[in-house]
Every structure is written in C-alpha cells, then in structure tokens.
C-alpha cells in the first residue's frame, strides 16, 4: 500500500489545527535537537489505512535521548505531566492533546529507523514505523497488558492486517509467535473473521 499523507482522525471533535499545531511543534522541536523519533499510535494506524479516533499523539524514541528530549520539550512550551520507566508524557497548556514518548533501547531504535518510512502530515515530514514493526509493537503491547490493551490493539491489529491484505500464515503468524503468542494469533484471526 502506497501512502504519502497521514490522515487526521481525532476524537471528541477537537479542532484539526490544534493537533496540527501540536504535531508540528513536536516534530520541529525534536528535529532541531537531532532527536530521531517515529510517529506511532493512532496516527500511524490511520496512515496504514485503518482510520480510528485518537486522543493523544504517540512517538517512539531512543532512551539515551531522554534528557535532551525533556529539555527541548520544556523549552518549546510543553509541560511534563508524568515520567515513567518506559514513557514520558507531555502536554501544552492550551491543548487537550497529550504527547506520549515511548522509550526503546538505542539499538532497537536504530533498527526501527532503518526500516521506517517517510510520511507527510499536512506539510510536516516525519517518520513512521514500517507496517510489520507497527504490528509488532501492538502485538507486544497486547501480550504485555492484555486487560488494558485488548479493546484498542486487537481491533487495530485485525483491521491493519485485513486492510493491507496480509497473509495470515506467512506474515501474521510469525509476528504473533515472535512478539506475542499463538493464542493472540487466534484472537486476531477471529477478530478478522467477525469484521
């Protein structure tokens, strides 16, 4: 599937220019600091053809860039509302959108960037994970915290597989076995057959 624009599907009737301004500010901020990041989450899902609403903006970055990222985001007017082991959460005082940065090891980030794709979000150039990497992230999140993630990640995975016409045995099963398990593979297959 060839795409060049990230669709903008936002929950709650939020004005498009608010999310546009937020993403623009984040991308400009991290680019000025030379911090590599991938747009993940709902906006990445939308890019790959399954449109769903989202309440936040999610990026992935290398853990060694955490301090530079925090400093740069604060200078850009974001406030840090929470910092956990694997994630840092920011917001802007005049926006209801939260910006989440998920941390991964440097080598993992290098591999993800090497397979990433360039995309356009209303004139902003940014990077997104390859489809299989996005699916792997969602499978891993589903396996790690099934109770919390089942209602978001399972439909995302199933719809991304269906919309992009991935082969269940050749493409999906190996991802499930590597990043989740056989049970989750069966759940995804069942979800696809229900739609």
C-alpha positions in Angstrom: 0.0 0.0 0.0 1.5 3.3 -1.0 0.6 6.3 1.0 2.1 9.8 1.4 -0.2 11.5 3.9 -1.1 10.8 7.4 -4.9 11.1 7.8 -6.1 13.1 10.8 -8.8 11.3 12.8 -9.3 13.0 16.1 -11.8 12.0 18.9 -14.1 14.4 20.6 -14.4 16.9 17.8 -11.1 18.6 18.6 -10.2 21.3 16.1 -7.8 20.0 13.5 -5.5 23.0 13.8 -4.8 22.1 17.5 -3.5 18.7 16.7 -1.7 20.0 13.6 0.0 22.7 15.7 0.9 20.2 18.4 2.5 17.7 16.0 4.2 20.5 14.1 5.7 21.9 17.3 6.9 18.4 18.4 8.4 17.5 15.1 10.2 20.8 14.7 11.4 20.6 18.3 12.9 17.1 18.1 14.4 17.8 14.6 16.2 21.0 15.9 17.8 18.8 18.6 18.7 16.0 16.2 16.5 13.5 18.1 15.1 10.7 15.9 11.6 9.7 16.6 8.8 7.7 15.0 5.1 8.7 15.0 3.3 5.7 16.3 -0.1 5.0 17.9 -3.4 6.1 16.3 -1.9 8.4 13.7 0.4 5.6 12.4 -2.6 3.2 12.4 -4.5 5.8 10.3 -1.6 6.1 7.9 -1.8 2.4 7.1 -5.5 2.6 6.1 -7.5 1.8 9.2 -9.0 5.1 10.4 -9.8 5.4 14.0 -10.1 8.2 16.5 -7.2 9.0 18.9 -6.9 11.1 22.0 -3.2 11.6 22.0 -0.1 11.8 19.9 2.5 9.0 20.3 6.1 8.9 19.4 8.9 6.4 20.0 12.5 7.5 20.6 15.8 6.1 21.9 16.2 6.0 25.7 19.6 7.8 25.5 17.9 10.9 24.2 15.5 11.2 27.2 17.2 14.2 28.9 17.7 16.1 25.7 14.0 15.4 24.8 12.7 16.6 28.1 14.8 19.8 27.9 13.8 20.5 24.3 10.1 19.9 25.0 10.1 22.2 28.0 11.8 25.0 26.1 9.1 24.5 23.4 6.4 25.2 26.0 5.3 21.7 26.9 4.9 20.6 30.5 6.0 17.2 31.7 2.9 15.7 33.3 4.4 12.3 34.0 7.6 10.3 33.6 7.7 6.5 33.9 10.3 3.8 33.2 9.4 3.4 29.6 7.5 6.6 28.7 7.4 10.3 29.1 4.1 12.2 28.9 3.8 15.9 27.9 1.0 18.4 27.2 0.7 22.0 26.2 -1.2 24.4 28.4 -3.6 25.4 25.6 -4.2 21.9 24.2 -6.2 18.9 25.4 -3.9 16.6 23.5 -1.3 14.7 25.4 2.0 13.8 23.7 3.4 10.5 24.7 7.0 9.4 24.1 7.8 5.7 24.4 11.4 4.8 25.0 13.2 1.9 23.5 16.8 0.8 23.6 19.2 2.6 21.2 19.8 -0.5 19.0 16.1 -1.2 18.7 15.5 2.4 17.6 18.3 2.2 15.0 16.7 -0.9 13.6 13.2 0.7 13.5 14.6 3.8 11.9 16.4 1.8 9.2 13.0 0.2 8.2 10.9 3.3 8.7 9.0 5.2 6.1 8.8 8.9 5.4 5.4 10.4 5.5 3.7 13.8 5.2 1.3 15.2 7.8 -0.2 18.3 6.3 3.2 19.5 5.1 5.2 18.2 8.1 7.7 15.5 7.1 8.0 12.8 9.7 8.9 9.1 10.1 6.6 6.2 10.8 7.4 2.6 11.6 7.1 0.0 8.8 3.8 -1.8 8.9 5.3 -5.0 10.3 7.1 -3.0 13.0 3.8 -1.2 14.0 2.1 -4.6 14.2 4.9 -6.0 16.3 4.6 -3.1 18.7 0.8 -3.6 19.0 1.2 -7.4 19.5 3.8 -6.9 22.2 1.7 -4.3 24.0 -1.3 -6.7 23.8 0.7 -9.6 25.2 2.2 -7.4 27.9 -1.0 -5.9 29.2 -3.9 -7.7 27.7 -6.6 -6.4 30.0 -5.7 -2.8 29.3 -4.9 -3.1 25.6 -7.4 -5.7 24.2 -10.1 -3.2 23.2 -7.7 -0.9 21.3 -4.9 -3.1 20.0 -6.8 -6.2 18.9 -9.1 -4.2 16.6 -6.1 -2.2 15.3 -4.1 -5.3 14.5 -7.1 -7.2 12.9 -8.1 -4.2 10.8 -4.5 -3.4 9.7 -4.0 -7.0 8.6 -7.3 -7.0 6.7 -6.9 -3.6 5.1 -3.4 -4.3 4.0 -4.3 -7.8 2.9 -1.5 -9.5 4.8 -1.3 -13.3 4.6 -2.3 -14.7 7.9 0.0 -17.7 7.9 3.0 -16.2 6.1 3.0 -12.7 7.5 0.9 -12.5 10.6 1.6 -15.8 12.4 5.4 -15.3 12.5 4.9 -11.8 14.0 2.5 -13.2 16.6 4.8 -16.0 17.6 7.8 -13.6 17.9 6.1 -10.7 19.7 3.0 -12.4 21.3 1.8 -16.0 21.1 -0.4 -18.5 19.3 -3.4 -17.6 21.4 -3.2 -13.9 20.3 -2.8 -15.1 16.7 -6.1 -17.0 17.0 -7.7 -14.0 18.6 -6.6 -11.8 15.7 -7.9 -14.3 13.2 -11.2 -14.5 15.0 -11.5 -10.7 15.1 -10.8 -10.5 11.3 -13.5 -13.1 10.6 -16.0 -11.1 12.7 -15.5 -8.0 10.6 
